Amino acid sequence: MATITDTKARNIKPDDPAIPHGSITGLALHPSKTKGHGKWVLRYVSPINGKRRNAGLGSYPEVSITEAGKRASAMRIELADGKDPLEEKAKIEEKPKIPTFKEAAEILHKDLLPGWKNPKHGQQWINTLTEYVFPKLGAKFLHELQPGDVAEVLRPIWLTKAETASRVKQRIHAVMAWGWAHGHCQSNPVDVVGHLLAQQPGKAIRTTHHPAMPWRDIPEFVQTHLKPGKRPDVTRTLLEFLILTAARSGEVRGMTWAEVDRKNAIWTVPGERMKAKVPHRVPLSPRALEILEGQKGQHETLVFPSPRDQVELSDMAITSLLRRLKAQSDTPGRIATAHGFRSSFRDWCSEHGYSRDLAERSLAHTIKDKVEAAYHRTDLLEQRRELINTWAAYISGAPSLAAAFASHGPIRK
């Protein structure tokens, strides 16, 4: 039997008989309604039930003569092994599609999201995978991933960003565990990846304090960089308020108008937004109240909304500002952090003779000694008000005003 040629195939007409391939038994090009077009069909007898079957292999000219021959040859090999090619194809199509790592992570993230009390935690979960994992592993199918692939992702940050690397490892493990549970992979490569990485330093060794600006440098920093300029900048305003109140970044960024009692100059942070899950009253200095007055009308709920999308500002917005301002810290080569200003405030309190108890309460630190905690019946709001007013006067560059607030003298150790 002569082998089909492109010339014969290009000239096939709708009424013509099928043209045998010539090289593969049962394979032929059947004409379609358009001249020069056809459909490849392999006719065979099923070794399973003895019935005649027709297997479509694609259309000509999209599927060339050579490609049709390759596809038919593969089916003939299956027939020689006692398998029915169409039955085998059906089995593959019935199997659940194995997702890529990115697809699996997004499905798992969607499933986990309702369980997070704080939506930001859920966003951080997927953000770390987007930054560190998806570029290298995102397109790989779950069953293809090996311990070496995971190690390649973790190695660049394993020692330099140990905490971040540990979180990334945990999240990769969670995605692979999901895949194993759904039958998409036979094992979890993260279980043994530790054998491919260097030993991380102990947590006690790698734990460091947040880089803090020396308290003596804060007045100049505030006066030079954070005072209102020609264009309003909510991030600078928020940062000044954070320094004035010695509060945590998340507490200030999520601050709402409902939490503010301007008449009594008190900001009450609800327990669900506090690290210790206990409500905390913050006395507001005159400058803090002035800042709040300037924020009125910006948003119905949030005090410091993002100007672009009117949502809570991200912590990265503050970090980026400190980097742009080159805010120097007490750690060589490190930029001061928002959290570090709490340390600066604590040092200032110690240097100026304020009691440990008063300073710790101002920072809303949990009292670890249960016996000591049992005797605490008040939050010392008015004593803390005097302290915070003196601090605000100091960082505002008003030494005489600071002296006036401190006229009664600090509570000594």
Buried (B, 14 or more C-beta within 10 A) or exposed (E): EEEBEEEBBEEBEEEBEBBBBBBBBBBBBBBBEEEEBBBBBBEBEBBEEEEEBEBEBEBBEEBBBEBBBEBBEEBBEBBEEEBBBBBEEEEEEEEEEBBBBBBBBBBBBEEBBEEEEEEBEBBBBBEBBBEBBBEEBBEBBBBEBBBEBBBBBBBEBBBEBBEBBBBBBEBBBBBBBBBBEBEBBEBBBBBEBBEBBEEBEEEEEEEEEBBBBBBEBBBEBBEEBBEEEEEEBBBBBBBBBBBBBBBBBBBBBBBBBEBBEEEEBBBBBBEEBBEEEEBBBBBBBBBBBEBBEEBEEBBEEBBBBBEEEEEBBBBEBBBEBBEEBEBBBBBEEBBBBBBBBBBBBBBBBBEBEBBEBBBBBBBBBEBEEEEEEEEEEEBBEEBBBBBBBBBBBBBBBBEEBBEEBBEEEBBEE
